[in-house]
Amino acid sequence: MVGPRPIGAGGFLAWVGSHGLRWRLRRDGGFCRSSIRQSGVRAGKDAIHVVSDASTTAFEARHDLPSDRLLEQGRRLVGFDRRFERLSGHMRLLSDLDGVSTWAKRNHGGAPDLVAALGDRYPLLVFHGDVGTGKTATAEAAADGLARMLDTEGFLLKLSTRVRGIGHVGEMSTLIGDAFSEATKLAGRARFVAMIVDEGDALAFNRAAERAHHEDRVGVNALIQRIDEARQLRGRLLIILCTNRFAALDPAVLRRAALREEFQRPDDHERHVLFEQVLAGVEVGKGVVDELVNITGPRDERPGFTFSDIQTRVVPEAVARAYPERALTAEDLLVAAAELEPTPEIREHEE
């Protein structure tokens, strides 16, 4: 047998070999690093190395559940406890269908039609809102909280936007299928899997939009089909789609959402809590936090700062003024807040 031959990155076919094994490329055009195996080409000629591990390309992160890190993440999220208290009932209804049946038998003589109606819902949540408002972080912490509530072990998967592929025929739909197949395998017969689809509008955008190409529409169709099939797992797979562009989502995806949760920029109280939390142990003087809350709030045509703006821009900018020569001061914080501008709002419109 002739050994593997090096082949350049340009001009790859989307499918090679009798089993349709795919070359996968990184966004920058290079190869993704994943498991490889040898497979004969259709005519039985040269064997070539091809990528075969879909999980490494489909998911950008995977965490065991429950997770101490995600538990701490939820503790730090301003307003998470209140939001999770509201969401957890719906999440549990979607993820504990056996528990729902037991509850119905105990309280309502079985209520088979009610149980069937609840079981027919799609295990899909849509978290939508402006950029930097904590959608993905909340989804991660909520998945951990749900696993603890159900007293079960499982996995948190973050679907990568790489599943859009690079435009080859059938690539996007195949990669989406690979991702859901991997999630189904991980769920097995007893485990719980939460799949986060970040930047969900990149995968679930409106098929009627002018910018949608044929392959894009096929990919959205594949996503919808996989969401439909997820009901067969009886709650062992929960999908949380996060998006900054709610209006861009396909109506068929929105119709399947069991719950839509909107995230907004923090109000005065939430910014006050966040500043106090981040600056705990830092002596900045009385009233400084109130001034910071005022500076970072909305005014005129300018929106207020997001959670992310405060945590990843305002506070680091202030610390950079002091580090490493001296202690952080109120002036550092106030100047940083005054000089920076909040992240612009995303103006949504139908496409």
C-alpha positions in Angstrom: 0.0 0.0 0.0 1.3 3.4 -0.8 1.9 5.5 2.3 0.1 8.8 3.1 0.8 11.7 0.7 0.9 15.3 1.8 -1.8 17.4 0.2 -2.0 21.2 0.1 -4.8 23.0 2.0 -6.3 24.7 -1.0 -9.0 23.1 -3.2 -10.1 20.3 -0.9 -13.1 18.2 -1.7 -15.8 18.3 1.0 -16.1 14.5 0.9 -13.5 11.9 0.4 -13.6 8.1 0.6 -16.4 5.7 0.5 -17.7 6.7 3.9 -17.8 10.5 3.1 -15.1 11.4 5.6 -14.5 15.1 5.7 -11.5 17.4 5.8 -12.3 20.1 8.4 -10.6 23.4 8.3 -10.1 26.1 10.9 -11.5 29.5 10.3 -8.1 30.7 9.4 -7.8 28.1 6.7 -5.6 25.6 8.5 -6.3 22.1 9.8 -8.1 21.6 13.1 -6.1 19.3 15.4 -8.2 16.2 16.1 -8.0 12.4 15.9 -7.1 11.1 12.5 -7.4 7.7 10.9 -6.5 6.1 7.6 -9.1 5.3 5.1 -8.9 4.1 1.5 -10.0 6.3 -1.3 -13.1 5.2 -3.3 -11.1 3.4 -6.0 -9.0 1.6 -3.3 -6.0 3.7 -4.2 -3.9 5.7 -1.9 -4.7 5.9 1.8 -4.9 9.4 3.2 -5.2 10.8 6.7 -8.6 12.4 7.3 -10.3 14.0 10.3 -12.8 11.7 12.0 -13.4 13.1 15.5 -16.5 15.4 15.0 -16.5 16.3 18.7 -13.3 18.2 18.5 -14.6 20.4 15.7 -18.2 20.7 16.7 -17.7 21.8 20.3 -15.4 24.6 21.5 -15.7 23.5 25.2 -16.9 20.6 27.2 -17.3 20.5 31.0 -18.4 17.8 33.5 -21.6 18.6 35.4 -21.9 19.4 38.2 -18.9 21.8 38.2 -17.5 23.7 41.1 -16.2 26.3 38.7 -19.7 26.9 37.2 -21.2 27.0 40.7 -18.8 29.8 41.6 -19.5 31.5 38.2 -23.2 31.6 39.2 -22.4 33.0 42.6 -20.6 35.9 40.9 -23.3 36.7 38.4 -25.4 39.6 39.6 -29.0 38.6 39.7 -28.4 35.0 38.8 -30.2 33.5 41.9 -33.3 35.4 41.1 -33.3 34.6 37.4 -32.5 30.9 38.0 -35.3 30.6 40.5 -37.6 31.7 37.8 -36.1 29.6 35.0 -35.4 26.4 37.0 -39.1 25.3 37.1 -39.3 25.4 33.3 -35.9 23.8 32.9 -36.8 20.9 35.2 -40.1 20.3 33.4 -38.1 19.9 30.2 -35.4 17.7 31.7 -37.2 15.5 34.2 -40.1 13.9 32.3 -40.1 10.8 34.5 -40.4 13.1 37.5 -43.3 14.9 35.8 -45.1 11.5 35.3 -44.6 10.6 39.0 -45.9 14.0 40.1 -49.0 13.6 37.9 -49.7 10.2 39.3 -49.3 11.4 42.9 -51.4 14.5 42.5 -53.7 14.1 39.5 -54.4 10.4 39.0 -51.9 10.2 36.2 -53.3 13.0 33.9 -52.0 11.3 30.8 -53.0 14.1 28.4 -51.2 16.7 30.6 -48.1 14.6 30.8 -48.2 14.0 27.0 -48.5 17.8 26.3 -45.6 18.5 28.5 -43.5 15.8 26.9 -44.3 17.1 23.4 -42.5 20.4 24.1 -39.1 20.9 22.5 -36.1 20.9 24.9 -35.0 24.4 23.7 -34.5 27.6 25.5 -33.7 30.9 23.8 -31.7 33.5 25.7 -31.7 36.8 23.9 -30.6 40.3 24.6 -28.0 42.9 24.1 -24.3 42.1 23.9 -22.5 41.7 27.2 -25.6 41.1 29.3 -24.6 37.6 30.6 -26.5 35.3 28.4 -23.8 32.6 27.9 -22.5 32.8 31.5 -26.0 32.4 32.8 -26.7 29.5 30.5 -23.5 27.8 31.8 -24.3 28.4 35.4 -28.0 27.4 34.9 -27.0 24.1 33.4 -24.8 23.4 36.5 -27.7 24.4 38.8 -30.1 22.1 36.9 -27.7 19.1 37.2 -27.5 19.7 40.9 -31.3 20.1 41.2 -31.8 16.8 39.3 -29.0 15.2 41.4 -27.4 13.8 38.2 -24.1 13.8 36.4 -23.7 15.0 32.9 -21.9 17.3 30.5 -22.0 20.9 29.3 -21.2 21.3 25.6 -20.6 24.6 23.9 -21.3 24.3 20.2 -18.8 26.1 18.0 -19.8 28.4 15.2 -17.3 26.3 13.1 -20.2 24.0 12.4 -21.2 26.6 9.8 -18.3 25.1 7.8 -16.6 26.8 4.9 -19.3 26.5 2.3 -18.9 22.9 0.9 -22.0 21.2 -0.2 -23.8 19.6 2.7 -21.0 20.5 5.1 -23.0 22.7 7.6 -25.9 20.2 7.9 -23.5 17.3 8.3 -21.5 19.0 11.0 -24.7 20.0 12.9 -25.7 16.3 12.7 -22.3 15.2 14.0 -22.6 17.6 17.0 -26.1 16.3 18.0 -25.0 12.7 17.5 -22.1 13.3 19.8 -24.4 14.9 22.4 -26.8 12.0 22.2 -23.9 9.5 22.7 -22.8 11.4 25.8 -26.3 11.5 27.2 -26.5 7.7 26.8 -29.3 6.2 28.9 -29.0 8.1 32.1 -26.8 11.2 31.8 -27.9 14.8 31.3 -26.4 17.0 28.6 -26.8 20.7 28.2 -25.8 22.1 24.8 -25.2 25.8 24.5 -25.5 27.2 21.0 -23.7 30.6 21.3 -24.2 33.2 18.7 -27.2 31.2 17.7 -28.3 33.6 15.0 -25.3 32.4 13.0 -26.9 28.9 12.8 -30.6 29.5 13.2 -31.1 32.7 11.1 -34.2 33.3 9.2 -34.2 31.2 6.0 -36.4 33.8 4.3 -33.6 36.4 4.7 -32.1 37.7 1.4 -28.6 36.9 2.5 -29.5 33.2 3.1 -27.9 30.9 0.5 -29.1 27.4 -0.3 -26.5 25.7 1.9 -27.4 28.0 4.8 -31.1 27.1 4.5 -30.2 23.4 4.4 -28.2 23.9 7.6 -31.0 25.6 9.3 -33.3 22.7 8.2 -30.8 20.3 9.8 -30.8 22.2 13.0 -34.6 22.2 13.2 -34.7 18.5 12.5 -32.2 17.8 15.3 -34.1 19.9 17.8 -37.2 17.9 16.8 -35.4 14.6 17.4 -34.0 15.8 20.8 -37.5 15.2 22.2 -36.9 11.4 21.9 -34.2 11.7 24.6 -36.9 12.5 27.1 -35.1 15.4 28.8 -31.6 14.1 28.7 -30.6 16.8 26.2 -31.4 20.4 26.9 -30.5 23.0 24.2 -29.9 26.7 25.2 -29.6 29.0 22.2 -28.0 32.4 23.0 -28.3 35.3 20.6 -27.8 39.1 20.4 -30.0 39.3 17.3 -33.4 37.8 18.3 -35.2 39.3 15.3 -32.8 37.4 12.9 -33.8 33.9 14.2 -35.9 31.7 12.0 -39.6 31.7 13.0 -39.6 27.8 13.0 -36.8 27.8 15.6 -38.6 30.4 17.8 -41.9 28.4 17.6 -40.0 25.5 19.1 -38.6 27.4 22.1 -40.2 26.2 25.3 -39.0 29.5 26.9 -37.6 32.8 25.7 -35.6 34.8 28.3 -34.6 38.3 27.6 -31.4 39.8 29.0 -31.0 43.6 29.4 -28.3 46.0 30.5 -27.9 46.4 34.2 -30.0 49.0 36.0 -28.7 51.3 38.7 -29.2 48.7 41.4 -27.4 45.9 39.5 -24.5 48.2 38.6 -24.2 49.2 42.2 -24.1 45.5 43.3 -21.6 44.7 40.6 -19.2 47.5 41.6 -19.4 46.6 45.2 -18.7 43.0 44.4 -15.8 43.6 42.1 -14.2 46.3 44.5 -14.7 44.3 47.7 -11.6 44.9 49.8 -10.6 48.0 47.9 -10.8 51.2 49.9 -12.1 53.8 47.5 -14.0 56.1 49.9 -17.7 56.7 50.7 -20.0 57.6 47.8 -17.5 56.5 45.0 -19.6 53.5 44.0 -22.7 55.8 43.7 -20.7 58.1 41.4 -19.6 55.1 39.3 -23.2 54.0 39.0 -24.2 57.4 37.8 -21.3 57.7 35.3 -22.0 54.3 33.8 -25.7 54.7 33.5 -27.7 55.7 30.4 -27.9 59.4 29.4 -29.1 61.3 26.4 -28.8 58.9 23.4 -26.1 56.8 25.0 -27.0 53.4 26.6 -25.8 52.3 29.9 -22.7 50.2 30.4 -23.1 46.4 30.1 -22.0 43.9 32.8 -19.2 43.0 30.5 -18.2 46.7 30.0 -17.7 47.2 33.7 -15.9 43.9 34.4 -13.7 43.7 31.4 -13.1 47.4 30.5 -13.8 49.9 33.3 -12.2 48.1 36.2 -9.2 46.8 34.2 -8.6 50.3 32.8 -8.6 51.7 36.3 -6.2 49.0 37.6 -3.9 49.6 34.7 -3.5 53.2 35.8 -2.2 52.1 39.2 -0.5 48.8 38.7 2.2 48.0 39.7 3.5 51.1 41.4 0.6 52.1 43.7 -2.8 51.2 45.1 -6.0 51.6 43.2 -7.7 54.9 44.0 -11.2 56.4 43.5 -9.8 58.7 40.9 -8.5 55.8 38.8 -12.0 54.3 38.8 -13.8 57.5 38.1 -11.5 58.6 35.3 -11.7 55.2 33.6 -15.5 55.2 33.8 -15.7 58.7 32.4 -13.2 58.2 29.5 -14.7 54.9 28.3 -17.8 54.5 26.2 -20.2 51.6 26.6 -20.6 49.0 23.9 -23.0 50.2 21.3 -26.5 48.7 21.3 -27.3 46.2 18.6 -30.1 47.7 16.6 -32.3 44.7 15.6 -34.4 44.6 12.5 -35.9 41.9 10.4 -33.7 40.9 7.5 
